[in-house]
């Protein structure tokens, strides 16, 4: 695992501490170690629909991003350690670099690479500083939910724009700002009750000690910043990127989305309330 020296400032050190706590609590997903490599082989030999039935993949994601990845393309999984996205891109034949703050997450990428028998490059570092990479290095940058740990989105967007080559694409994922600060009261027998008590603004978040309320005015910082959709879209545009698509996570499944789901269950709730958004941007 390659390392970049002298990048760990106080902000990065605090984020690393919080990430290690989350890992210890089991809050991160496990590496993808059970994917059907035959489906990827069939796709690479021209069977374009071979992967579309997979549960981790849907039509919008495929149309906007993954179907364009070709063997040999350079892909950066930004703040994307953990052995998930790197597996998919590697099995598509890409040359994958994983850049993440946490050595334990990067080791999961190596574990997945050993499992499937491919090579992966990993670098420990802060997503705000991509100076270890030369200009125009990558065709693709994929960033799962992680930008809530950055106060200023433009730092990352400008860095991504620099390391992308022309026509390269940036997939970034976020918590859904409209619901992130809502107090979830659960299913009351008729619907989901969400209590909104905080202003819909950008800013660093605090947790009130007396009742755990996440707010902007009192309590202890837990390292996260609320970013609005306008911050996300306009920040990428101001960095020189062109937005090619935006959609909610999970994706809308039509009027039958709730069929067979138990009200109050996690799957039923996700079909009613989006938990995040994804954007795809391109370097012109």
PASEBA-1860 file (N, C-alpha, C; in nm, 3 decimals):
! residues 284
1> XXXXXXXX> 0.085/-0.120/0.000/0.000/0.000/0.000/0.088/0.124/0.000 ~ 0.071/0.206/-0.102/0.148/0.331/-0.109/0.093/0.431/-0.007 ~ 0.181/0.518/0.043/0.139/0.620/0.139/0.194/0.755/0.097 ~ 0.116/0.858/0.123/0.160/0.993/0.096/0.193/1.058/0.229 ~ 0.314/1.115/0.240/0.360/1.170/0.368/0.306/1.310/0.392 ~ 0.299/1.348/0.519/0.272/1.486/0.561/0.136/1.540/0.515 ~ 0.034/1.458/0.514/-0.098/1.505/0.473/-0.197/1.507/0.590 ~ -0.162/1.448/0.702/-0.258/1.427/0.811/-0.268/1.551/0.898
9> XXXXXXXX> -0.361/1.643/0.864/-0.385/1.759/0.949/-0.487/1.722/1.056 ~ -0.526/1.819/1.139/-0.617/1.791/1.250/-0.752/1.741/1.201 ~ -0.800/1.797/1.090/-0.930/1.755/1.036/-0.924/1.609/0.992 ~ -0.819/1.572/0.919/-0.806/1.435/0.873/-0.788/1.339/0.991 ~ -0.712/1.381/1.092/-0.691/1.295/1.208/-0.822/1.267/1.281 ~ -0.906/1.371/1.292/-1.036/1.352/1.358/-1.125/1.260/1.275 ~ -1.125/1.277/1.143/-1.205/1.190/1.057/-1.157/1.045/1.066 ~ -1.027/1.026/1.073/-0.974/0.890/1.086/-1.020/0.827/1.216
17> XXXXXXXX> -1.016/0.904/1.325/-1.062/0.854/1.455/-1.209/0.812/1.448 ~ -1.292/0.896/1.387/-1.435/0.866/1.377/-1.460/0.745/1.288 ~ -1.385/0.733/1.180/-1.402/0.619/1.090/-1.364/0.489/1.159 ~ -1.257/0.490/1.235/-1.216/0.370/1.307/-1.321/0.330/1.410 ~ -1.384/0.429/1.473/-1.492/0.399/1.567/-1.610/0.334/1.495 ~ -1.643/0.386/1.377/-1.754/0.330/1.299/-1.722/0.188/1.253 ~ -1.598/0.165/1.213/-1.558/0.030/1.174/-1.571/-0.067/1.290 ~ -1.526/-0.024/1.408/-1.534/-0.110/1.526/-1.678/-0.143/1.562
25> XXXXXXXX> -1.769/-0.050/1.530/-1.911/-0.071/1.559/-1.982/-0.148/1.449 ~ -1.910/-0.186/1.345/-1.970/-0.263/1.236/-2.060/-0.183/1.146 ~ -2.032/-0.053/1.131/-2.121/0.034/1.053/-2.086/0.038/0.904 ~ -1.981/-0.032/0.863/-1.943/-0.033/0.722/-1.973/-0.170/0.662 ~ -2.010/-0.170/0.534/-2.041/-0.295/0.467/-1.918/-0.381/0.446 ~ -1.942/-0.510/0.424/-1.833/-0.604/0.402/-1.789/-0.602/0.256 ~ -1.668/-0.648/0.227/-1.623/-0.655/0.088/-1.713/-0.747/0.005 ~ -1.719/-0.718/-0.124/-1.796/-0.803/-0.217/-1.711/-0.925/-0.251
33> XXXXXXXX> -1.738/-1.036/-0.184/-1.661/-1.158/-0.206/-1.744/-1.269/-0.268 ~ -1.867/-1.237/-0.309/-1.954/-1.342/-0.363/-2.012/-1.305/-0.499 ~ -1.946/-1.216/-0.574/-1.995/-1.179/-0.706/-1.966/-1.291/-0.806 ~ -2.052/-1.303/-0.905/-2.039/-1.407/-1.007/-1.944/-1.357/-1.116 ~ -1.821/-1.402/-1.112/-1.722/-1.355/-1.210/-1.757/-1.396/-1.352 ~ -1.836/-1.501/-1.368/-1.876/-1.543/-1.502/-1.962/-1.437/-1.570 ~ -2.045/-1.367/-1.493/-2.126/-1.260/-1.551/-2.037/-1.148/-1.603 ~ -1.932/-1.116/-1.530/-1.840/-1.012/-1.576/-1.765/-1.058/-1.701
41> XXXXXXXX> -1.726/-1.186/-1.704/-1.659/-1.238/-1.823/-1.750/-1.230/-1.944 ~ -1.877/-1.267/-1.926/-1.972/-1.260/-2.037/-1.990/-1.117/-2.084 ~ -1.997/-1.024/-1.989/-2.010/-0.884/-2.029/-1.890/-0.838/-2.111 ~ -1.771/-0.873/-2.067/-1.650/-0.828/-2.137/-1.638/-0.889/-2.275 ~ -1.709/-1.000/-2.299/-1.704/-1.062/-2.432/-1.822/-1.021/-2.519 ~ -1.898/-0.919/-2.474/-2.000/-0.862/-2.561/-2.144/-0.883/-2.521 ~ -2.170/-0.959/-2.414/-2.308/-0.979/-2.370/-2.346/-0.864/-2.278 ~ -2.394/-0.755/-2.337/-2.410/-0.629/-2.267/-2.511/-0.633/-2.152
49> XXXXXXXX> -2.607/-0.727/-2.157/-2.709/-0.732/-2.052/-2.676/-0.834/-1.943 ~ -2.555/-0.888/-1.945/-2.522/-0.998/-1.854/-2.531/-0.958/-1.708 ~ -2.507/-0.831/-1.676/-2.499/-0.788/-1.537/-2.623/-0.716/-1.487 ~ -2.718/-0.687/-1.575/-2.828/-0.599/-1.536/-2.923/-0.660/-1.435 ~ -2.918/-0.790/-1.412/-3.005/-0.852/-1.312/-2.945/-0.850/-1.173 ~ -2.821/-0.802/-1.160/-2.756/-0.804/-1.030/-2.820/-0.703/-0.934 ~ -2.838/-0.739/-0.805/-2.908/-0.650/-0.712/-2.833/-0.522/-0.681 ~ -2.701/-0.520/-0.698/-2.624/-0.398/-0.668/-2.619/-0.304/-0.786
57> XXXXXXXX> -2.684/-0.341/-0.895/-2.674/-0.263/-1.017/-2.813/-0.235/-1.071 ~ -2.836/-0.115/-1.123/-2.963/-0.083/-1.185/-2.938/-0.009/-1.315 ~ -3.044/0.009/-1.392/-3.030/0.064/-1.526/-2.969/0.204/-1.528 ~ -3.012/0.298/-1.442/-2.950/0.431/-1.448/-2.799/0.428/-1.424 ~ -2.756/0.351/-1.323/-2.613/0.342/-1.296/-2.539/0.287/-1.417 ~ -2.594/0.183/-1.475/-2.529/0.120/-1.590/-2.523/0.216/-1.709 ~ -2.635/0.282/-1.738/-2.639/0.373/-1.852/-2.541/0.487/-1.837 ~ -2.531/0.541/-1.716/-2.451/0.661/-1.695/-2.304/0.633/-1.673
65> XXXXXXXX> -2.270/0.519/-1.619/-2.132/0.504/-1.576/-2.069/0.372/-1.618 ~ -2.114/0.264/-1.561/-2.035/0.142/-1.569/-2.024/0.086/-1.709 ~ -2.127/0.101/-1.792/-2.120/0.044/-1.926/-2.013/0.113/-2.009 ~ -1.966/0.227/-1.966/-1.863/0.300/-2.041/-1.722/0.262/-1.997 ~ -1.709/0.189/-1.888/-1.577/0.149/-1.842/-1.526/0.035/-1.930 ~ -1.408/0.053/-1.983/-1.349/-0.046/-2.073/-1.225/-0.108/-2.007 ~ -1.192/-0.231/-2.043/-1.069/-0.290/-1.990/-0.950/-0.198/-2.013 ~ -0.873/-0.179/-1.908/-0.757/-0.092/-1.916/-0.781/0.050/-1.872
73> XXXXXXXX> -0.908/0.093/-1.861/-0.937/0.228/-1.812/-0.883/0.244/-1.670 ~ -0.836/0.365/-1.640/-0.790/0.395/-1.506/-0.906/0.450/-1.424 ~ -0.936/0.384/-1.313/-1.048/0.421/-1.227/-0.995/0.454/-1.087 ~ -1.041/0.565/-1.032/-1.008/0.603/-0.894/-1.131/0.585/-0.807 ~ -1.121/0.501/-0.705/-1.223/0.490/-0.602/-1.182/0.586/-0.490 ~ -1.247/0.702/-0.487/-1.207/0.812/-0.398/-1.282/0.803/-0.266 ~ -1.205/0.798/-0.156/-1.265/0.774/-0.024/-1.356/0.653/-0.033 ~ -1.310/0.554/-0.110/-1.392/0.438/-0.144/-1.330/0.306/-0.104
81> XXXXXXXX> -1.254/0.304/0.005/-1.198/0.179/0.052/-1.306/0.088/0.108 ~ -1.275/-0.041/0.116/-1.369/-0.136/0.174/-1.393/-0.259/0.089 ~ -1.337/-0.262/-0.032/-1.351/-0.382/-0.115/-1.487/-0.398/-0.178 ~ -1.549/-0.289/-0.219/-1.679/-0.297/-0.286/-1.670/-0.241/-0.428 ~ -1.667/-0.108/-0.442/-1.658/-0.050/-0.576/-1.534/-0.098/-0.650 ~ -1.423/-0.113/-0.579/-1.300/-0.156/-0.646/-1.315/-0.294/-0.708 ~ -1.397/-0.379/-0.646/-1.419/-0.513/-0.700/-1.491/-0.505/-0.834 ~ -1.598/-0.427/-0.839/-1.677/-0.417/-0.962/-1.593/-0.365/-1.077
89> XXXXXXXX> -1.520/-0.257/-1.054/-1.440/-0.199/-1.161/-1.326/-0.291/-1.201 ~ -1.265/-0.358/-1.106/-1.157/-0.451/-1.139/-1.208/-0.567/-1.222 ~ -1.324/-0.621/-1.187/-1.379/-0.732/-1.264/-1.427/-0.688/-1.402 ~ -1.450/-0.558/-1.419/-1.479/-0.504/-1.552/-1.352/-0.486/-1.634 ~ -1.237/-0.509/-1.573/-1.111/-0.501/-1.644/-1.036/-0.371/-1.629 ~ -1.083/-0.282/-1.542/-1.018/-0.153/-1.524/-0.893/-0.166/-1.437 ~ -0.804/-0.066/-1.450/-0.690/-0.052/-1.361/-0.736/0.038/-1.245 ~ -0.749/-0.017/-1.127/-0.816/0.051/-1.016/-0.715/0.099/-0.912
97> XXXXXXXX> -0.734/0.224/-0.872/-0.662/0.282/-0.759/-0.764/0.319/-0.652 ~ -0.742/0.276/-0.529/-0.829/0.311/-0.417/-0.755/0.409/-0.328 ~ -0.818/0.525/-0.303/-0.758/0.632/-0.222/-0.850/0.653/-0.103 ~ -0.802/0.624/0.017/-0.888/0.627/0.135/-0.807/0.666/0.257 ~ -0.876/0.720/0.355/-0.812/0.767/0.478/-0.771/0.653/0.570 ~ -0.837/0.538/0.559/-0.829/0.436/0.662/-0.755/0.311/0.614 ~ -0.642/0.276/0.674/-0.569/0.156/0.632/-0.653/0.029/0.640 ~ -0.739/0.019/0.742/-0.822/-0.100/0.756/-0.917/-0.117/0.638
105> XXXXXXXX> -0.971/-0.007/0.587/-1.057/-0.016/0.469/-0.977/-0.056/0.346 ~ -0.858/-0.002/0.331/-0.774/-0.037/0.216/-0.734/-0.184/0.220 ~ -0.715/-0.238/0.337/-0.681/-0.380/0.347/-0.797/-0.466/0.296 ~ -0.919/-0.420/0.311/-1.033/-0.494/0.256/-1.027/-0.499/0.104 ~ -0.978/-0.392/0.042/-0.961/-0.394/-0.103/-0.856/-0.496/-0.144 ~ -0.749/-0.505/-0.066/-0.647/-0.606/-0.095/-0.701/-0.747/-0.073 ~ -0.782/-0.765/0.031/-0.840/-0.897/0.057/-0.929/-0.939/-0.059 ~ -1.008/-0.846/-0.111/-1.094/-0.878/-0.225/-1.010/-0.909/-0.349
113> XXXXXXXX> -0.902/-0.833/-0.369/-0.815/-0.857/-0.484/-0.752/-0.996/-0.476 ~ -0.709/-1.035/-0.357/-0.653/-1.170/-0.341/-0.758/-1.276/-0.367 ~ -0.880/-1.250/-0.324/-0.989/-1.346/-0.341/-1.018/-1.372/-0.488 ~ -1.020/-1.265/-0.570/-1.055/-1.280/-0.711/-0.933/-1.295/-0.801 ~ -0.813/-1.262/-0.751/-0.693/-1.281/-0.829/-0.658/-1.168/-0.923 ~ -0.688/-1.045/-0.887/-0.646/-0.930/-0.967/-0.558/-0.838/-0.881 ~ -0.497/-0.739/-0.946/-0.413/-0.641/-0.876/-0.492/-0.513/-0.850 ~ -0.465/-0.448/-0.739/-0.526/-0.319/-0.708/-0.422/-0.231/-0.639
121> XXXXXXXX> -0.421/-0.104/-0.673/-0.332/-0.008/-0.608/-0.410/0.063/-0.498 ~ -0.351/0.074/-0.380/-0.416/0.147/-0.271/-0.321/0.254/-0.218 ~ -0.379/0.370/-0.185/-0.302/0.482/-0.131/-0.380/0.541/-0.015 ~ -0.315/0.556/0.099/-0.379/0.622/0.213/-0.363/0.772/0.198 ~ -0.474/0.846/0.212/-0.466/0.990/0.201/-0.600/1.056/0.226 ~ -0.599/1.188/0.222/-0.714/1.274/0.248/-0.777/1.313/0.115 ~ -0.908/1.293/0.101/-0.976/1.322/-0.026/-0.962/1.467/-0.070 ~ -0.930/1.557/0.023/-0.915/1.698/-0.013/-0.784/1.726/-0.086
129> XXXXXXXX> -0.691/1.633/-0.080/-0.558/1.655/-0.136/-0.521/1.537/-0.226 ~ -0.535/1.557/-0.357/-0.502/1.453/-0.454/-0.372/1.484/-0.526 ~ -0.284/1.561/-0.462/-0.161/1.603/-0.527/-0.066/1.488/-0.558 ~ -0.089/1.372/-0.500/-0.008/1.254/-0.530/-0.030/1.208/-0.674 ~ -0.141/1.251/-0.737/-0.173/1.210/-0.873/-0.140/1.320/-0.973 ~ -0.092/1.280/-1.091/-0.067/1.377/-1.197/-0.199/1.419/-1.262 ~ -0.195/1.528/-1.337/-0.313/1.576/-1.409/-0.361/1.470/-1.510 ~ -0.494/1.468/-1.531/-0.554/1.388/-1.639/-0.520/1.238/-1.627
137> XXXXXXXX> -0.513/1.187/-1.507/-0.472/1.047/-1.489/-0.587/0.949/-1.509 ~ -0.708/0.985/-1.466/-0.816/0.886/-1.457/-0.927/0.911/-1.559 ~ -0.986/0.801/-1.604/-1.106/0.809/-1.688/-1.232/0.815/-1.604 ~ -1.223/0.762/-1.482/-1.340/0.753/-1.396/-1.300/0.778/-1.252 ~ -1.382/0.852/-1.181/-1.367/0.867/-1.036/-1.501/0.832/-0.973 ~ -1.500/0.738/-0.881/-1.623/0.696/-0.812/-1.605/0.725/-0.663 ~ -1.696/0.806/-0.608/-1.688/0.844/-0.467/-1.819/0.809/-0.396 ~ -1.819/0.701/-0.316/-1.938/0.669/-0.237/-1.957/0.775/-0.128
145> XXXXXXXX> -2.064/0.762/-0.050/-2.096/0.862/0.052/-1.976/0.885/0.143 ~ -1.923/1.005/0.139/-1.806/1.041/0.221/-1.787/1.192/0.228 ~ -1.849/1.266/0.136/-1.826/1.410/0.130/-1.889/1.486/0.246 ~ -1.973/1.421/0.326/-2.025/1.486/0.445/-1.915/1.510/0.548 ~ -1.798/1.448/0.530/-1.684/1.471/0.619/-1.597/1.587/0.574 ~ -1.637/1.657/0.468/-1.559/1.769/0.413/-1.639/1.898/0.428 ~ -1.587/1.999/0.496/-1.661/2.126/0.509/-1.681/2.199/0.377 ~ -1.580/2.196/0.290/-1.584/2.270/0.164/-1.578/2.172/0.048
153> XXXXXXXX> -1.692/2.151/-0.018/-1.698/2.055/-0.127/-1.607/2.092/-0.244 ~ -1.589/2.222/-0.267/-1.514/2.263/-0.385/-1.369/2.216/-0.379 ~ -1.314/2.197/-0.260/-1.178/2.143/-0.250/-1.167/2.010/-0.322 ~ -1.265/1.924/-0.299/-1.263/1.792/-0.361/-1.299/1.800/-0.508 ~ -1.402/1.877/-0.541/-1.445/1.886/-0.681/-1.334/1.939/-0.771 ~ -1.262/2.039/-0.727/-1.153/2.094/-0.809/-1.040/1.993/-0.824 ~ -1.013/1.918/-0.718/-0.910/1.815/-0.726/-0.951/1.704/-0.822 ~ -1.078/1.664/-0.817/-1.128/1.561/-0.908/-1.119/1.608/-1.052
161> XXXXXXXX> -1.160/1.731/-1.077/-1.154/1.784/-1.213/-1.011/1.781/-1.268 ~ -0.915/1.807/-1.182/-0.776/1.807/-1.228/-0.728/1.668/-1.267 ~ -0.764/1.566/-1.187/-0.709/1.432/-1.214/-0.787/1.356/-1.320 ~ -0.908/1.403/-1.356/-0.983/1.341/-1.465/-0.925/1.382/-1.599 ~ -0.928/1.289/-1.696/-0.895/1.329/-1.832/-1.021/1.383/-1.900 ~ -1.005/1.445/-2.015/-1.120/1.502/-2.086/-1.218/1.391/-2.124 ~ -1.345/1.415/-2.094/-1.446/1.313/-2.116/-1.460/1.215/-2.002 ~ -1.371/1.226/-1.901/-1.381/1.139/-1.785/-1.501/1.175/-1.699
169> XXXXXXXX> -1.550/1.078/-1.623/-1.672/1.098/-1.545/-1.648/1.077/-1.395 ~ -1.729/1.149/-1.319/-1.720/1.150/-1.173/-1.856/1.113/-1.117 ~ -1.863/0.998/-1.051/-1.985/0.953/-0.984/-1.967/0.979/-0.835 ~ -2.054/1.061/-0.777/-2.044/1.091/-0.634/-2.180/1.069/-0.567 ~ -2.176/1.015/-0.446/-2.298/0.977/-0.375/-2.304/1.051/-0.241 ~ -2.428/1.080/-0.197/-2.449/1.168/-0.081/-2.569/1.119/0.000 ~ -2.569/1.154/0.129/-2.692/1.142/0.206/-2.792/1.244/0.152 ~ -2.921/1.214/0.165/-3.024/1.301/0.110/-3.044/1.421/0.204
177> XXXXXXXX> -3.005/1.542/0.161/-3.008/1.656/0.254/-3.145/1.685/0.313 ~ -3.250/1.665/0.236/-3.384/1.701/0.283/-3.427/1.617/0.403 ~ -3.374/1.494/0.416/-3.417/1.405/0.523/-3.307/1.379/0.626 ~ -3.185/1.421/0.598/-3.073/1.383/0.684/-3.090/1.436/0.827 ~ -3.145/1.556/0.842/-3.160/1.616/0.974/-3.297/1.590/1.037 ~ -3.383/1.517/0.968/-3.515/1.489/1.024/-3.503/1.384/1.135 ~ -3.581/1.401/1.241/-3.589/1.301/1.347/-3.688/1.194/1.304 ~ -3.639/1.074/1.290/-3.719/0.962/1.242/-3.797/0.901/1.357
185> XXXXXXXX> -3.929/0.917/1.353/-4.016/0.862/1.457/-4.074/0.726/1.420 ~ -4.036/0.677/1.302/-4.078/0.543/1.263/-4.218/0.537/1.205 ~ -4.268/0.415/1.190/-4.399/0.387/1.132/-4.505/0.394/1.241 ~ -4.610/0.474/1.219/-4.713/0.490/1.321/-4.841/0.414/1.289 ~ -4.835/0.322/1.194/-4.953/0.247/1.153/-5.017/0.300/1.028 ~ -4.989/0.426/0.995/-5.044/0.487/0.875/-4.936/0.538/0.780 ~ -4.823/0.574/0.837/-4.715/0.629/0.755/-4.592/0.653/0.840 ~ -4.485/0.698/0.776/-4.361/0.729/0.847/-4.367/0.872/0.898
193> XXXXXXXX> -4.331/0.888/1.025/-4.336/1.019/1.089/-4.194/1.075/1.095 ~ -4.174/1.188/1.030/-4.044/1.255/1.029/-4.063/1.394/1.091 ~ -3.985/1.425/1.193/-3.997/1.554/1.261/-3.883/1.646/1.215 ~ -3.921/1.761/1.158/-3.823/1.858/1.111/-3.818/1.976/1.208 ~ -3.702/1.996/1.271/-3.690/2.106/1.367/-3.570/2.196/1.338 ~ -3.489/2.159/1.238/-3.369/2.235/1.207/-3.384/2.309/1.074 ~ -3.318/2.423/1.060/-3.326/2.495/0.932/-3.260/2.415/0.821 ~ -3.312/2.433/0.700/-3.257/2.362/0.584/-3.142/2.445/0.528
201> XXXXXXXX> -3.025/2.432/0.590/-2.908/2.513/0.554/-2.785/2.423/0.551 ~ -2.677/2.478/0.497/-2.547/2.410/0.501/-2.474/2.448/0.629 ~ -2.388/2.359/0.676/-2.307/2.394/0.791/-2.261/2.273/0.869 ~ -2.162/2.290/0.957/-2.114/2.181/1.041/-2.220/2.138/1.142 ~ -2.227/2.008/1.167/-2.331/1.953/1.252/-2.278/1.924/1.392 ~ -2.366/1.941/1.491/-2.334/1.914/1.631/-2.436/1.817/1.687 ~ -2.397/1.744/1.791/-2.489/1.652/1.859/-2.507/1.698/2.003 ~ -2.633/1.729/2.038/-2.663/1.777/2.173/-2.655/1.662/2.272
209> XXXXXXXX> -2.582/1.684/2.380/-2.555/1.577/2.475/-2.682/1.530/2.547 ~ -2.773/1.621/2.576/-2.890/1.586/2.658/-2.983/1.487/2.590 ~ -3.000/1.499/2.458/-3.096/1.412/2.390/-3.047/1.359/2.255 ~ -2.922/1.388/2.219/-2.868/1.338/2.093/-2.917/1.409/1.969 ~ -2.987/1.523/1.986/-3.040/1.595/1.870/-2.926/1.650/1.785 ~ -2.930/1.620/1.656/-2.833/1.676/1.562/-2.881/1.814/1.519 ~ -2.795/1.914/1.537/-2.836/2.052/1.512/-2.714/2.134/1.471 ~ -2.734/2.265/1.458/-2.626/2.353/1.414/-2.571/2.442/1.525
217> XXXXXXXX> -2.632/2.442/1.645/-2.603/2.546/1.743/-2.537/2.499/1.871 ~ -2.566/2.379/1.920/-2.511/2.338/2.049/-2.477/2.190/2.049 ~ -2.368/2.159/2.122/-2.328/2.020/2.134/-2.186/1.997/2.086 ~ -2.156/1.871/2.059/-2.022/1.827/2.021/-2.018/1.793/1.873 ~ -1.912/1.836/1.806/-1.896/1.803/1.665/-1.866/1.654/1.648 ~ -1.928/1.592/1.548/-1.894/1.454/1.514/-1.838/1.447/1.372 ~ -1.786/1.560/1.325/-1.709/1.562/1.202/-1.786/1.572/1.073 ~ -1.918/1.589/1.079/-1.998/1.591/0.957/-2.049/1.732/0.927
225> XXXXXXXX> -2.069/1.758/0.798/-2.123/1.885/0.750/-2.245/1.857/0.664 ~ -2.350/1.934/0.684/-2.469/1.922/0.600/-2.447/2.001/0.471 ~ -2.463/1.934/0.357/-2.451/1.998/0.227/-2.585/1.988/0.154 ~ -2.631/2.100/0.101/-2.756/2.102/0.026/-2.734/2.052/-0.117 ~ -2.844/2.016/-0.183/-2.834/1.974/-0.324/-2.773/2.086/-0.408 ~ -2.809/2.210/-0.377/-2.752/2.323/-0.451/-2.601/2.332/-0.432 ~ -2.551/2.300/-0.312/-2.406/2.297/-0.289/-2.340/2.191/-0.377 ~ -2.405/2.077/-0.386/-2.350/1.964/-0.460/-2.346/1.994/-0.610
233> XXXXXXXX> -2.458/2.038/-0.665/-2.466/2.063/-0.809/-2.382/2.185/-0.847 ~ -2.405/2.297/-0.779/-2.334/2.420/-0.815/-2.185/2.410/-0.788 ~ -2.147/2.334/-0.685/-2.006/2.317/-0.656/-1.933/2.244/-0.768 ~ -1.996/2.141/-0.823/-1.934/2.069/-0.933/-1.926/2.155/-1.059 ~ -2.032/2.230/-1.083/-2.033/2.319/-1.201/-1.924/2.425/-1.189 ~ -1.912/2.485/-1.069/-1.812/2.591/-1.052/-1.670/2.536/-1.062 ~ -1.652/2.406/-1.036/-1.521/2.344/-1.049/-1.487/2.310/-1.194 ~ -1.582/2.331/-1.284/-1.557/2.305/-1.426/-1.615/2.177/-1.478
241> XXXXXXXX> -1.691/2.105/-1.396/-1.753/1.980/-1.438/-1.892/2.007/-1.496 ~ -1.940/1.915/-1.578/-2.072/1.924/-1.639/-2.159/1.813/-1.582 ~ -2.270/1.849/-1.519/-2.361/1.749/-1.462/-2.431/1.674/-1.575 ~ -2.420/1.541/-1.573/-2.483/1.457/-1.675/-2.606/1.384/-1.623 ~ -2.621/1.374/-1.491/-2.737/1.306/-1.436/-2.742/1.317/-1.285 ~ -2.863/1.309/-1.230/-2.885/1.312/-1.085/-3.007/1.227/-1.056 ~ -2.999/1.140/-0.955/-3.116/1.063/-0.917/-3.111/1.026/-0.769 ~ -3.226/0.982/-0.720/-3.239/0.947/-0.579/-3.195/0.804/-0.556
249> XXXXXXXX> -3.148/0.777/-0.434/-3.117/0.642/-0.389/-3.209/0.607/-0.273 ~ -3.275/0.491/-0.274/-3.276/0.396/-0.384/-3.356/0.450/-0.502 ~ -3.334/0.393/-0.619/-3.400/0.441/-0.739/-3.551/0.413/-0.734 ~ -3.633/0.503/-0.790/-3.777/0.476/-0.796/-3.805/0.348/-0.875 ~ -3.896/0.267/-0.823/-3.928/0.139/-0.886/-4.071/0.134/-0.940 ~ -4.139/0.248/-0.945/-4.274/0.248/-0.998/-4.377/0.225/-0.890 ~ -4.504/0.221/-0.930/-4.614/0.216/-0.833/-4.623/0.082/-0.762 ~ -4.553/-0.020/-0.810/-4.556/-0.150/-0.743/-4.440/-0.167/-0.646
257> XXXXXXXX> -4.370/-0.058/-0.616/-4.248/-0.068/-0.535/-4.273/-0.126/-0.396 ~ -4.394/-0.108/-0.341/-4.422/-0.152/-0.205/-4.482/-0.292/-0.198 ~ -4.508/-0.353/-0.313/-4.573/-0.484/-0.315/-4.491/-0.587/-0.238 ~ -4.556/-0.653/-0.142/-4.493/-0.760/-0.067/-4.402/-0.715/0.045 ~ -4.391/-0.585/0.069/-4.303/-0.535/0.175/-4.383/-0.505/0.301 ~ -4.326/-0.539/0.416/-4.394/-0.516/0.543/-4.378/-0.371/0.586 ~ -4.488/-0.299/0.610/-4.477/-0.161/0.659/-4.393/-0.153/0.785 ~ -4.301/-0.060/0.787/-4.211/-0.044/0.900/-4.078/-0.114/0.884
265> XXXXXXXX> -4.069/-0.206/0.787/-3.942/-0.275/0.763/-3.845/-0.182/0.692 ~ -3.717/-0.216/0.697/-3.616/-0.132/0.633/-3.639/-0.121/0.483 ~ -3.675/-0.233/0.419/-3.696/-0.231/0.274/-3.819/-0.149/0.238 ~ -3.924/-0.156/0.320/-4.045/-0.077/0.295/-4.014/0.072/0.311 ~ -3.940/0.105/0.416/-3.907/0.245/0.440/-3.823/0.302/0.327 ~ -3.724/0.224/0.279/-3.639/0.272/0.170/-3.718/0.292/0.042 ~ -3.825/0.216/0.023/-3.908/0.234/-0.095/-3.994/0.360/-0.086 ~ -4.011/0.412/0.036/-4.092/0.533/0.056/-4.008/0.659/0.070
273> XXXXXXXX> -3.892/0.647/0.132/-3.810/0.764/0.165/-3.670/0.745/0.109 ~ -3.627/0.825/0.014/-3.490/0.811/-0.038/-3.388/0.845/0.069 ~ -3.280/0.767/0.075/-3.177/0.793/0.176/-3.059/0.870/0.119 ~ -3.052/0.883/-0.013/-2.937/0.952/-0.070/-2.962/0.997/-0.212 ~ -2.862/1.064/-0.269/-2.867/1.101/-0.409/-2.731/1.069/-0.472 ~ -2.734/1.048/-0.603/-2.613/1.023/-0.681/-2.608/1.123/-0.795 ~ -2.491/1.178/-0.820/-2.472/1.263/-0.938/-2.362/1.204/-1.025 ~ -2.376/1.225/-1.154/-2.272/1.193/-1.251/-2.232/1.322/-1.320
281> XXXX> -2.104/1.353/-1.319/-2.053/1.473/-1.386/-1.941/1.433/-1.481 ~ -1.916/1.518/-1.579/-1.815/1.490/-1.681/-1.720/1.608/-1.695 ~ -1.593/1.578/-1.719/-1.496/1.683/-1.748/-1.498/1.713/-1.898 ~ -1.537/1.834/-1.938/-1.549/1.864/-2.081/-1.412/1.877/-2.149
END
